[in-house]
Amino acid sequence: MTRSTRFRLLPFFGLFAAACASGGDQGTPAAYVPLSTSTTAEAATRDPFRWPFDDTSPWNTPIGSDAEYARADDPTTLELRDPDITIWLNSTEWSHPIIESRPDDPVVTVGYETTATAPFGPGTVEIHLPRTARPAIGADAHLHVVESETAIAHEFFQMNIEGSQATAVYYVSTDLSGSGIETGGTRAYGGSALGGLIRTWEMDEGHIGHALAVALNGDQLQSGPVWPAVTEDAVADETYRGLIPMGTLMAIPDSIDIDSLFLTEEGLVVARALQDYGAYVVDQSVAMTFYAEPDLPALTVARLRDDLQRLRRELRVVANNSPDTPGGGGTPAAPAPPALEVP
C-alpha cells in the first residue's frame, strides 16, 4: 500500500499520516450515539467529553480587548469574502463524530499506520467501542472515542470497523485535560480534532463557550503555520495559493452589532461564539468550512449554512494572536469557562 504524507512537519514535530483534503457535505443522514447530559454551559464544572481542554487552551480563550483586526480592505479580508469560494457547514458528512465509551463496551483492536509519536511505524491500540459507533461519512472517516473514566480521546483518521477489529490510517491519543494543541491530531494544524467542533448540546442550550474550527480553500491558505498550529498539509507548496496561514485566528470585531445581521436563533449562537472567541484555521477543504456534530438537526444545519453567508462578511483576521497575547490580549470578551472535572 502506498502511503502519502498528510501533514507537513516542523523539524521538532514528528507527525505523519495520509494526505486527504476535507470534502463537502451533501446532507446524507448518519447513525450517531446520543450525547452525555451531565454538564451544561451554566454548570459549576465541565465534563471534558462535552467541553474539553483546560481554561488556558486557545480553544477556551476569549478574544481580548486589545485584539488588532485586519482592515475591511486588507487582502486577507477580501480572501475571506471571496464570492467564488463557497462557505459551508459539514455535519452529516465529512465531520468529526465524538462518542463516549465505557468499560462495559466491547473491546476493539484498531490497527493503525502512523501516529504523532511513531510516524513511520504501524501499531495497534485496544479501545472500548460502543456497537453503534460509526466513522463520519466521507473519505476522511474520522471517529473520536472518549474514555469516560480517563478523559482520554482516541482520535482516528480514515477508520474502518469490522466487528472486533478496525483499521485506521492515523491515530493519536489526546488528554482532554490539556491544551488540545501541539500534541498531534488528525487535522492538518497538528492539534486535537475535538477543538472547535459545534456540539449538539451547545446549540440546544444556545451557548458556545469556545473558539470554532474552520478549514479554508487552497486559494485562501498561505504556507507557513502560525501559533497554535505546528503543521500544515504536506501538499501546501502545491495547493496553498493565498495569504492566510494555518493556525490563523479570525473573529467578528466587537464593533459589529450581530443583532442587526438578520440571523436565525441558531445563527446568533454561532455569531456570538465568533465574536467572543473567534475561529482557528485547522485544515484545508474545498470550501471555507465550519464543523458540527453529525447528529445536529437538519433544520439547524440548513439555517446555519444560510447564516454563515452573512457572517463571513464580518470576519477579520486577528493580527496579534500569539502565545503571549492569546486572543489578542487585554480584557477577555467572555468569562473564564467552568472548572474542568477530570475523572
N, C-alpha and C positions, 0 to 999 in steps of 0.2 A: 504494500500500500504506500503510495506517495504521500508524504506529509509536507504541508507548506506552513510557513510561519504566520501565526495570527497577529502578533504584535511586534512592533519594532522595540528593541530593548535599549535602555540606557546602560552604560557599561557596568554599573553596580547592581543591576536588577535582572535576575535570571528568569524571565517569563517567556514561555514558548507554547504556542498552540496553533490550531489550524486556522487558515485565513478564510474569512467569510463575512461580507458586509451584511448588516441587518436589512431585512426586506420590508415590504409594505403589507399592512393588514387588510385582508379582504372581508373581514367580518364573519368568518366561519365559527359557529359555536364550539366550545371546548369543554370537556368534563373538568370539574375542579372540586377541590376539597374546601368545605366551609372554613372561614377564618375563626381563630380563637376569639373569645369575647371577654377576656379577663381584664382588659385595660381600656380606658377611654382617654381622650385628649385632656380631660379635666382631672384625671386621677392624680393621686399623690406620687405614684411611681409608674414607671414604664415597663411593659413587657417587651423584652428585646425581640421577640418574634414579630410583634406588631409595629414597634417603633425602635429600631436598633441604633446602636453606636452611642459612645459617651457624649457628654454635653459639650466637649471641646472639638468634636469632629466637625469638619467643614460642612458635612451634611446637616448638622443641627445648629450651625452658627448663623444667626440672622445677619442681614445686611446692616451695615453701620452708618451712622450719620455723616461720616467722613468719606463715604463712597464717592469715587470720581467716575462719572459716566461718560462714555463716548458721546459726542455731539450727534444731533439728528442727521447732519450731513457727513458724518465720519464714514469712511469706506466700509468699516465693519458693520455699521448700522444699515447701510444700503444693502450689504450682503444678506443680513437677516431679513430684510424686507423684499428681497428679490422675488418678483411675482412668478418667475419661471421655475422656482423651487417650491414644490408642494409642502405644506405643513400638515402634520398628521399625528394621530394618537394610535399607537399599537396597543391592542388589548387582547382580543381573542386569538390573534396570530402574532408571531414574532415578539412575544412579550417574555415575562420572567415569572412563572408560577413559583410561589413560595408556599411550602407546606410544612406543617409541624408533625414530627414523628415522635412516637412514644415507645418505651421499651417493649411493649407487647405487640408492636407491629412486626410483620415478617422481616427476617434478615435477608438482605440482597447484597450480593458481591458485585461490585462495579469495577470492571477493568478499564483503566484509563491510559491514554497515550502519554500525556505530559502533565506537569504541574509547575507551579511557580518555583518550588524548591528543587525539583528534579526535572529540569526542562527537556532532557533528552532521554529519559528512561521511563518505560512503561511501569505500571504498578496496579495494585488493587486496593480497594477500601470496602469494608463491610459497614453497611448502614441499615437502620430500621426504616422501612419504607411502607407507608400505607398502600393497600392494594389498589386504591383509587387514584394513586399518583400518576400523572401523565406529563411528559415534557410539553413545552409550548409547541403549537403548530407552526411550522416553518423550518427551514433548513438548519437554523441555529439550534433548535431543540433544547433550549435552556430548561433546567429544573434545579431548584434550590431547596434543600431539605434541612430544616432547623431541628436539632435535637432539643426536645422540651426540657430535659434535665440538665443540659450543659450550656445552652445558648450558643452552640457551635453550628454554623451554617455550612453544609456541604454543597458547594456550587458546581454545577455541571454544564458543559457546553457540548452540543451535539450528542445528547444522551439517547440511548435506545434500551428499553426494558423488555426482557423476555423471561417472565416467571421470576425465579430466584437469582437470575443472572442479568447483568446490564453492562453496557459499554458506554464510554464517553471519550471524546477526543481530548477534552481538557477538564481538569478537576482542581479545585482549590478549597481549602478549609479556612473559614473565617470566624474569628472570635467576635461575636456581636456586641461584646462589652468594650471593644476597642474603637479605633477611629474609622475603620472601614476603608482606609486609603493606604497606598504604598505596600500592600501585602499580597499583591497578585489578584487576579479576578478574571472572570470570563468576558469582561468588556475591555475595549481597546485601551482605556485610560489607566489600567493597572490597579484598580481597586475593586471593592465588592460590588457585585451586580445588584445587591439589595438597596444600595444607596439611590435615592431619588425616585423610587417607584411610587406611583399614585395607588394607594391601597383602598380597597373597597370600604373598609370600616371608616376611613377618613372622610370619604365622600358621604357616607351615611350620616356622620356626625357634623359635617360641614366645617372641618378644620384640618389643614395640613400644616404640621409644625416642623417642616424640614425643607431643604432645597430639593428641586426636581432634577431629574436626569434628562438630558437631551442629546440626540445624535444629529449631526449635521451632514449635509451633502458634500461631496468632494469639492464642489465649486466654492464652498464656504470655508473649508478647513485649510489650515496652514501647518506645514511640518515643523516640529519642534514643540514638544509638550511643555505646558506650564503647570505649576502647582495648582491643585493637588494631583494632577496626572503625572505619571512617571514613564508611561509608554504611549505608543500610538500604533496604528495599523502598520504592519510590515511593508505594505504596498504604498505607504504615504508618498514616496517620491513620484510614483506613477499616478496616484489618484487624488492627492491634495493639491488644489489649484486656487485656494482662497487666502483669506487673511486672518482667520480665527483659529488659534492653536487648540489642540486637545487640552482639556482642563480649564478652559476659559469659563469665568462666571459671567452670566448675563442676568439682568433684572429689570423690573419696571421701576423707574425713579419714583420717589415718594411725592414728587410734584404732580404726578398724574392722578386724577380722580377716577379710580376704577369704577365707581358707581355710575359714572357718566358714559360708560362704554357700551351700554345696551347688551349686557351679558345675561345669560341664564343664571339661575341659582348655582348650578354646578360650575359654570364658568367663573363666577365670583370667588368660589373657593380656590380655584387654581390661580386666579388673578392675585388674590391676597398672598398666596404662597410665593408667587413670582415677585411680588413687591416686598415682602418681608424677608424672604430667603434667597430668591433667585433660582437659577438653574445652571448646572455644570455640564459642560460638553464632555461626554464619556465615550462616544462611539461615532462611527461613520454609518450612514444609511443612504438609501436612495432619495429620502426626503428629509426635511427638518422634522425630527420625530421625537415626541414625548412618549412615555410608557406608563401603562396602567395594568393592574392585575387582570388575568383572563376572565374573572367572574364579574367584572364591572357590568352593570345592566346595560343592555344595548341602547336604550334611550339616553342614558347618561353619556355613553361613548359618542353617540351622534351629536349631542348638544355640545360636548367639549370640542369635538372636531370643528364645529362651526365657530365656536367662540375663539379657538386658537387663531383663526384667521384675523380677528380683531386684536388679539393680544400680541401677536408678533410685531404689529406696528408700533407697539410701545416699548419693546425690549431694547436695552442698550447694554453693551459690554461694560463691566465694572473694571476699570483700568488699573486700579490699585489693590486688587485682591492678592494677598500673599500670605505666607505663614506668619509673618509679623503683624499683618493687618488683615486678618480673615474677614471677608465681607466688606472690606474697605476700611474697617476700624471705626472707632467712635462709639456713640451710644447705640446699642442694638435696637433694631426696629421691632423686636418681639422679645418677650421674656424668655429666660432660660427654660429648657424642657424639664419635665419632672425627672426626679432621680431614677436611674436605671436599676431595675430589680433583677440582680444577677442570681441565677439559681445556685 
